[in-house]
Amino acid sequence: MIRHIIFFKFKADAGESAIADLEASLNGLPGLIAEIRAFSCGRDVLRSARSYDLALVADFDDLAALDRYQVHPDHQAVVAKVKVLAESVVAVDFEC
């Protein structure tokens, strides 16, 4: 199994409605992409200086499934929203 973890830091001018739309779009991906085995997404609650604003954790059977997810049109539509809103995105993918 591959665990895919992403952290998003939003631009200072990112609007709340656009962020809420992104969060809803992310949370909709499991219903659209069969490769997703488990999925969780949410906003940071501490808001410390080192915190990112939003995170997601998704599990996939293997690297091939993660690769299919990455290029899936529904995922790419969400990536386009991220590119507008995020000043930084970091990721880690590991076997579990």
C-alpha positions as CSV (number, residue, x, y, z in Angstrom):
1,M,0.0,0.0,0.0
2,I,1.2,3.5,-0.8
3,R,0.2,6.4,1.5
4,H,0.1,9.8,-0.3
5,I,0.2,12.9,2.0
6,I,-0.1,16.4,0.7
7,F,0.1,19.8,2.6
8,F,-1.2,23.0,1.1
9,K,-0.2,26.6,2.2
10,F,-2.6,29.1,0.7
11,K,-1.7,32.5,-0.8
12,A,-2.6,35.4,1.5
13,D,-5.2,36.6,-1.0
14,A,-6.9,33.2,-1.4
15,G,-10.6,33.7,-0.7
16,E,-12.6,31.6,1.8
17,S,-15.2,30.6,-0.8
18,A,-12.4,29.4,-3.2
19,I,-10.7,27.4,-0.4
20,A,-14.0,25.8,0.6
21,D,-14.7,24.9,-3.0
22,L,-11.2,23.3,-3.2
23,E,-11.8,21.3,0.0
24,A,-15.2,20.1,-1.4
25,S,-13.5,19.1,-4.7
26,L,-10.8,17.2,-2.9
27,N,-13.3,15.4,-0.7
28,G,-15.3,14.5,-3.8
29,L,-12.4,12.6,-5.4
30,P,-12.9,9.3,-3.7
31,G,-16.4,9.0,-5.3
32,L,-14.8,9.7,-8.7
33,I,-11.5,7.8,-8.7
34,A,-11.6,4.1,-8.1
35,E,-7.9,3.8,-7.3
36,I,-8.4,5.7,-4.0
37,R,-8.6,3.1,-1.1
38,A,-8.9,5.5,1.8
39,F,-9.0,9.3,1.9
40,S,-9.0,12.0,4.5
41,C,-8.8,15.8,4.1
42,G,-9.0,18.7,6.5
43,R,-7.9,22.2,7.5
44,D,-5.3,22.9,10.2
45,V,-6.7,23.7,13.6
46,L,-3.6,25.0,15.4
47,R,-2.6,27.7,12.9
48,S,0.9,27.8,14.3
49,A,3.8,29.5,12.4
50,R,4.9,26.2,11.0
51,S,1.5,24.9,10.1
52,Y,0.2,24.4,6.6
53,D,-3.4,25.3,5.9
54,L,-4.9,22.0,4.6
55,A,-3.8,18.4,4.3
56,L,-4.9,15.3,2.7
57,V,-4.0,11.6,3.2
58,A,-4.9,9.0,0.6
59,D,-4.1,5.3,0.3
60,F,-3.5,3.4,-2.9
61,D,-2.8,-0.3,-3.6
62,D,0.5,0.4,-5.3
63,L,2.6,3.0,-7.2
64,A,0.7,2.1,-10.5
65,A,-2.6,3.1,-8.8
66,L,-1.1,6.3,-7.5
67,D,0.2,7.1,-11.0
68,R,-3.3,6.5,-12.5
69,Y,-4.7,8.8,-9.9
70,Q,-2.2,11.5,-10.7
71,V,-3.3,11.8,-14.3
72,H,-7.0,11.1,-13.8
73,P,-9.0,14.0,-15.3
74,D,-11.0,14.6,-12.1
75,H,-7.7,14.9,-10.1
76,Q,-6.2,17.2,-12.8
77,A,-9.3,19.5,-12.4
78,V,-8.5,19.8,-8.7
79,V,-4.8,20.4,-9.4
80,A,-5.8,23.4,-11.5
81,K,-7.6,24.9,-8.5
82,V,-4.6,24.2,-6.3
83,K,-2.3,26.1,-8.7
84,V,-4.5,29.2,-8.3
85,L,-4.8,29.1,-4.5
86,A,-1.6,27.6,-3.1
87,E,1.7,29.3,-2.6
88,S,3.3,26.0,-1.5
89,V,2.4,22.3,-1.8
90,V,4.6,19.6,-0.3
91,A,4.2,15.9,-0.5
92,V,5.4,12.6,0.8
93,D,4.6,9.1,-0.5
94,F,5.6,6.0,1.3
95,E,4.9,2.3,1.6
96,C,2.8,1.2,4.6
